[in-house]
Amino acid sequence: MQSKGKNFWHLMAIVTIIFWGTSFVSTKILLEYGFSAIFIFVVRFIFTYLLLLILSHDTMFAKNRKDELLLFLGGIMGGTLYFWLENNALMYSPSSNVSLIVCTNPLIIFIVVSLLFKKEPLNGRQVIGSLLTFVGMILVVLNGHFYLHLSPKGDLLALGAAITWVIYSISVKELHEKYSSLFITRKIFFYSCLTAIPLLLIERPDIPWENFKEPAVIVNFLLLAIFSSLFGYLVWNLVLKELGTVLASNYIYSIPLVTIITAVIVLNEHVTWVALLGALAIVVGMVMAEYKGKSGSLPKESD
C-alpha cells in the first residue's frame, strides 16, 4: 500500500514537470498571437491569485514586518522580474534555449549558497559538474552554428531570470519554517500582481482582444494559470512532502527535455544533435554538481 502511495506521488511529480516544461511553449504561442510578455504574466498572476485567495483567506498578513518584506521581495524577484525576463527572452530565443538556461537555477542556487554561507566547499565532482553544465549551455546556445554572431539578447534575459529566481529562493528560504506553502504562494502572487500592474500601465502594450476568440489563446492562458501556476506550485509542495526534497528535485532536471520535445512537436523548432548533446550535458552536469562526492547523496535542503 505504501509503495502504491509513493507511485502516485511519482506520477504527480511527472505531471507537474510536464506542465512546467510545456509552459515555455504556451507562452511562446501567446507571444505569436500578439500578446506582450508583460500582459501574459499579469493575466496569469491575477487569475492564479484569485484562485489562491479562494483556497486561502484566513490569514492575510505575515507575523511581522520583516517576513512581510521578504514576501514582497519574493513577489518582485520570483514573480514580476522572473516572468518579465523569461517571457521577454522567449521573444528573442527558442523556447528550448530559454527553458534550458532558466532551469540552471537549482545549480546556481547550490553554488551561491555554498560560496556565501560557507556550509560546505565545492568538491571535485561538483566543480566538474558545474563546468559540464557550462559547456552544455554553450552547445545549446550555439545549436550547431559555430560562429560568434549569436544574438545573445534572449539567452542573457533567460540567465537574468535564473538569477532572480536564486534571489527569490534565498529570500523566502526561512519563511517555509513559519508559514504554510499555500500562504507563501498566495502572498508571492499578490505582490507579483501589485508590482506587475504598474509595469503594464507604463508599457501600455497593444492588446489584441480579438484573439481571445481563438481557442488556442484561451487554452494556453488556462494552462499557464491553472496547471503551471496553481496546480504546479501546490502539488509540487505535496510531492516534496511525500517523496522528500532529495528525490523530488531530480525531476526538475527533466524540464528542459520536456520543453525541447514539446517545441519540436508544437512549434516546429529546429534542434540539432549539438543542442541535444548540450541538453544532456546540462542535465548530467547539474546532477553531478548536486550530488556529494563519495556519499552519493544530495545536499540536504529545507522544505
C-alpha positions as CSV (number, residue, x, y, z in Angstrom):
1,M,0.0,0.0,0.0
2,Q,2.8,2.4,0.9
3,S,4.5,1.6,-2.4
4,K,1.3,2.3,-4.3
5,G,1.1,5.7,-2.5
6,K,4.6,6.6,-3.5
7,N,3.9,5.6,-7.1
8,F,1.0,8.1,-7.1
9,W,3.3,11.0,-6.0
10,H,5.9,10.0,-8.5
11,L,3.2,10.3,-11.1
12,M,2.1,13.7,-9.7
13,A,5.8,14.8,-10.0
14,I,6.0,13.8,-13.6
15,V,2.7,15.5,-14.4
16,T,3.9,18.7,-12.7
17,I,7.1,18.7,-14.6
18,I,5.2,18.2,-17.9
19,F,3.1,21.3,-17.1
20,W,6.2,23.3,-16.2
21,G,8.1,22.2,-19.2
22,T,5.3,23.0,-21.6
23,S,4.6,26.4,-20.0
24,F,7.5,27.8,-22.1
25,V,5.8,26.7,-25.3
26,S,2.4,28.0,-24.1
27,T,3.9,31.4,-23.5
28,K,5.6,31.3,-26.9
29,I,2.3,30.6,-28.6
30,L,0.6,33.5,-26.9
31,L,3.5,35.8,-27.9
32,E,2.9,34.7,-31.5
33,Y,-0.7,35.7,-31.2
34,G,0.4,39.3,-30.5
35,F,0.2,39.4,-26.7
36,S,3.0,41.2,-24.9
37,A,5.2,39.4,-22.4
38,I,4.0,41.6,-19.6
39,F,0.3,41.2,-20.4
40,I,0.7,37.4,-20.4
41,F,2.1,37.2,-16.9
42,V,-0.1,39.9,-15.4
43,V,-3.2,38.0,-16.6
44,R,-1.6,34.8,-15.3
45,F,-0.8,36.3,-11.9
46,I,-4.2,37.9,-11.3
47,F,-6.2,34.7,-12.3
48,T,-3.9,32.5,-10.2
49,Y,-4.0,34.9,-7.2
50,L,-7.8,34.9,-7.2
51,L,-7.9,31.1,-7.2
52,L,-5.4,31.0,-4.3
53,L,-7.4,33.6,-2.4
54,I,-10.5,31.3,-2.6
55,L,-8.4,28.5,-1.2
56,S,-6.6,30.5,1.5
57,H,-8.1,33.7,3.0
58,D,-8.0,33.2,6.8
59,T,-4.6,34.9,7.3
60,M,-3.9,37.9,5.2
61,F,-0.5,39.2,6.6
62,A,2.7,37.7,7.9
63,K,3.6,37.7,11.6
64,N,6.0,40.6,11.4
65,R,7.2,43.4,9.1
66,K,10.5,41.5,8.2
67,D,8.6,38.5,6.9
68,E,6.2,40.7,5.0
69,L,9.1,42.5,3.4
70,L,10.7,39.1,2.5
71,L,7.4,38.1,0.8
72,F,7.3,41.4,-1.0
73,L,10.9,40.8,-2.2
74,G,9.9,37.3,-3.2
75,G,7.0,38.6,-5.2
76,I,9.2,41.0,-7.2
77,M,12.1,38.6,-7.8
78,G,10.3,35.3,-8.1
79,G,7.2,36.8,-9.8
80,T,7.4,40.1,-11.6
81,L,11.1,40.2,-12.7
82,Y,11.4,36.5,-13.2
83,F,8.5,36.2,-15.6
84,W,9.2,39.6,-17.3
85,L,12.7,38.4,-18.1
86,E,11.6,34.8,-19.0
87,N,8.7,35.9,-21.3
88,N,10.8,38.6,-23.0
89,A,13.6,36.0,-23.5
90,L,11.1,33.9,-25.4
91,M,10.7,36.8,-27.9
92,Y,14.3,36.5,-28.9
93,S,15.3,32.9,-28.3
94,P,13.8,29.5,-28.9
95,S,11.7,28.1,-26.1
96,S,14.1,25.2,-25.7
97,N,17.1,27.6,-25.1
98,V,15.1,29.6,-22.6
99,S,14.0,26.5,-20.7
100,L,17.5,25.1,-20.5
101,I,19.1,28.3,-19.3
102,V,16.3,29.2,-16.8
103,C,16.4,25.6,-15.3
104,T,20.0,26.0,-14.3
105,N,18.8,28.0,-11.3
106,P,19.0,25.0,-9.0
107,L,22.7,24.7,-9.8
108,I,23.2,28.5,-9.3
109,I,21.4,28.3,-6.0
110,F,23.6,25.5,-4.8
111,I,26.8,27.3,-5.8
112,V,25.7,30.7,-4.3
113,V,24.7,29.1,-1.0
114,S,27.9,27.1,-0.9
115,L,30.0,30.2,-1.5
116,L,28.1,32.8,0.6
117,F,27.0,30.7,3.5
118,K,30.2,28.5,3.6
119,K,28.2,25.5,4.6
120,E,30.5,23.2,2.6
121,P,33.1,23.9,0.0
122,L,32.6,22.5,-3.5
123,N,34.3,19.2,-4.1
124,G,36.0,18.0,-7.3
125,R,32.9,16.2,-8.6
126,Q,30.7,19.3,-8.1
127,V,33.3,21.5,-9.9
128,I,33.4,19.1,-12.8
129,G,29.6,19.0,-12.9
130,S,29.4,22.9,-12.9
131,L,31.9,23.0,-15.8
132,L,30.0,20.3,-17.7
133,T,26.8,22.4,-17.3
134,F,28.5,25.5,-18.6
135,V,29.8,23.6,-21.6
136,G,26.3,22.2,-22.2
137,M,24.8,25.6,-22.1
138,I,27.3,26.9,-24.8
139,L,26.4,23.9,-27.0
140,V,22.6,24.6,-26.6
141,V,23.1,28.3,-27.4
142,L,25.2,27.5,-30.5
143,N,22.7,24.8,-31.6
144,G,25.1,23.6,-34.3
145,H,26.0,27.0,-35.7
146,F,29.6,27.6,-34.7
147,Y,30.0,31.3,-35.3
148,L,30.3,34.3,-32.9
149,H,27.2,36.2,-34.1
150,L,24.8,34.6,-31.7
151,S,22.3,37.4,-31.0
152,P,22.5,36.6,-27.2
153,K,19.9,39.0,-26.0
154,G,17.3,36.3,-25.3
155,D,19.8,34.0,-23.7
156,L,21.0,36.8,-21.4
157,L,17.4,37.6,-20.4
158,A,16.9,33.9,-19.6
159,L,20.0,33.9,-17.5
160,G,18.7,37.0,-15.7
161,A,15.5,35.1,-15.0
162,A,17.5,32.3,-13.4
163,I,19.4,34.8,-11.2
164,T,16.2,36.5,-10.0
165,W,14.9,33.0,-9.0
166,V,18.1,32.5,-7.0
167,I,17.4,35.7,-5.1
168,Y,13.8,34.7,-4.6
169,S,14.7,31.3,-3.3
170,I,17.2,32.7,-0.7
171,S,14.8,35.5,0.4
172,V,11.9,33.1,1.2
173,K,14.0,30.2,2.5
174,E,13.4,30.8,6.2
175,L,9.7,31.6,5.6
176,H,9.0,27.9,4.9
177,E,9.6,27.1,8.6
178,K,7.0,29.7,9.7
179,Y,4.2,29.6,7.2
180,S,2.3,27.1,5.0
181,S,3.2,26.8,1.4
182,L,-0.3,27.9,0.4
183,F,0.1,31.1,2.4
184,I,3.5,31.8,0.9
185,T,2.4,31.1,-2.6
186,R,-0.6,33.3,-2.3
187,K,1.4,36.2,-0.9
188,I,4.0,35.8,-3.6
189,F,1.4,36.1,-6.3
190,F,-0.3,39.0,-4.5
191,Y,2.9,41.1,-4.5
192,S,3.7,39.9,-8.1
193,C,0.3,41.4,-9.2
194,L,1.0,44.6,-7.2
195,T,4.3,45.2,-8.8
196,A,3.5,43.9,-12.3
197,I,0.4,46.0,-12.9
198,P,2.3,49.4,-12.8
199,L,4.7,47.9,-15.4
200,L,1.7,47.1,-17.6
201,L,0.4,50.6,-17.3
202,I,3.8,52.1,-18.1
203,E,4.4,49.9,-21.2
204,R,0.8,50.2,-22.4
205,P,1.1,47.3,-24.9
206,D,-1.3,46.9,-27.7
207,I,-3.7,44.1,-26.6
208,P,-5.2,42.0,-29.4
209,W,-8.5,41.5,-27.7
210,E,-10.0,39.9,-30.8
211,N,-7.6,37.0,-30.5
212,F,-9.4,35.9,-27.3
213,K,-11.9,34.4,-29.7
214,E,-9.2,31.8,-30.7
215,P,-9.5,28.6,-28.7
216,A,-5.7,28.2,-28.6
217,V,-5.4,31.6,-26.8
218,I,-7.9,30.6,-24.1
219,V,-6.4,27.1,-23.7
220,N,-2.9,28.4,-23.3
221,F,-3.8,31.1,-20.8
222,L,-5.7,28.5,-18.7
223,L,-2.8,26.1,-19.0
224,L,-0.4,28.7,-17.6
225,A,-2.7,29.9,-14.8
226,I,-4.4,26.7,-13.6
227,F,-1.9,24.0,-14.4
228,S,1.5,25.6,-14.4
229,S,0.9,28.1,-11.6
230,L,-1.9,26.9,-9.3
231,F,-1.6,23.1,-9.8
232,G,2.1,23.2,-10.3
233,Y,3.1,25.1,-7.1
234,L,0.6,23.4,-4.8
235,V,1.0,19.9,-6.0
236,W,4.8,20.2,-6.1
237,N,4.8,21.2,-2.4
238,L,2.9,18.0,-1.7
239,V,5.3,16.0,-3.8
240,L,8.2,17.4,-1.8
241,K,6.5,16.4,1.4
242,E,5.6,12.8,0.3
243,L,8.8,12.0,-1.7
244,G,11.3,14.3,0.1
245,T,13.2,17.2,-1.4
246,V,16.2,15.0,-2.4
247,L,14.1,12.5,-4.5
248,A,11.7,15.1,-5.9
249,S,14.4,17.5,-7.0
250,N,15.7,15.0,-9.6
251,Y,12.6,15.5,-11.6
252,I,13.4,19.2,-12.1
253,Y,16.3,18.4,-14.4
254,S,13.9,16.9,-17.0
255,I,12.0,20.2,-17.6
256,P,14.3,21.3,-20.4
257,L,13.9,17.9,-22.2
258,V,10.1,18.3,-21.9
259,T,10.3,21.8,-23.4
260,I,12.5,20.6,-26.3
261,I,10.2,17.7,-27.2
262,T,7.1,20.0,-27.0
263,A,8.8,22.8,-29.0
264,V,9.7,20.3,-31.8
265,I,6.2,18.9,-31.9
266,V,4.1,22.1,-31.5
267,L,6.3,24.9,-32.8
268,N,8.5,23.0,-35.3
269,E,11.6,24.4,-33.7
270,H,14.8,23.1,-35.2
271,V,17.1,21.4,-32.7
272,T,20.4,19.9,-33.9
273,W,22.3,17.0,-32.4
274,V,24.7,19.6,-30.9
275,A,21.9,21.1,-28.9
276,L,20.7,17.7,-27.8
277,L,24.2,16.9,-26.7
278,G,24.3,20.2,-24.8
279,A,20.9,19.3,-23.1
280,L,22.3,16.0,-22.0
281,A,25.5,17.7,-20.7
282,I,23.4,20.2,-18.7
283,V,21.3,17.5,-17.1
284,V,24.3,15.3,-16.2
285,G,26.3,18.2,-15.0
286,M,23.6,19.6,-12.7
287,V,23.0,16.1,-11.2
288,M,26.8,15.7,-10.7
289,A,27.0,19.1,-9.1
290,E,24.1,18.4,-6.7
291,Y,25.4,15.1,-5.5
292,K,28.0,14.9,-2.8
293,G,31.1,13.0,-3.8
294,K,31.5,9.7,-2.1
295,S,28.3,9.5,-0.2
296,G,26.2,9.8,-3.4
297,S,23.6,11.8,-1.6
298,L,22.2,15.2,-2.4
299,P,22.9,18.2,-0.1
300,K,20.1,18.5,2.4
301,E,17.6,21.3,1.7
302,S,14.9,22.9,3.8
303,D,11.4,22.1,2.7
